Amino acid sequence: MRDDDSRAGTDTTSFVVQIDSALLRMIIPSITVVYDRQSRRLLRYEGLSNLRDKNGDNYNVRIEFEYLQGNANAQLVKHDLALAD
């Protein structure tokens, strides 16, 4: 896991999670997660999903999360699923 500081100076932090082995990295792609620094809530997931297409291949997705304001136990109120071909 490495901190992706391309968002330096923002209220979020992102991490790229990948396998250490160069050989396994060729077949197991990395994922990127973005968290809100203050609340520590997950804001975005990008990477391989467990959803499969008609050929049985997993989709690469980007899922955006938004939470209700002012609620300590906020619920997920929105998610966007962008499927990459």
QUIQUILIN-V757078 format. One record per helix or strand of 2 or more residues. SS is the DSSP state (a for helix, b for strand). FROM is the first residue (numbers start at 1). TO is the last residue. Records with the same first field share a line. If there is no record, write none. Layout:
BEGIN
SS: FROM-TO  FROM-TO
END
This chain:
BEGIN
b: 2-4  12-17  31-36  42-52  58-67  76-84
a: 5-7  22-25
END
